[in-house]
């Protein structure tokens, strides 16, 4: 779980690129991640939520892009969403 939290923090802080973030969260989601089985249900749900949102994100997506009506967001929106999600789940960082 620590890898996921560090990845989220790194993206929020602009320390990693959008592509790197999406690539890494794909690797950390699900049973391919050795840490997955040791995670609580809440932790797995958190990782799933981050993974799912990242799949509906696009780098450089214009604010007037028609796909936004389907929930597609850009990398800045993803960063803001992650900040809010972290606040709601701050107990995972403790």
Buried (B, 14 or more C-beta within 10 A) or exposed (E): BEBBBEBBBBBBEEEBEBEEBBEBBBEBBEEEBEEBEEBEEEBBEBBEBBBEBBEEBBEEBEEEBEEBEEEBBBBBBBBEBBEEBBEEBEEBEE
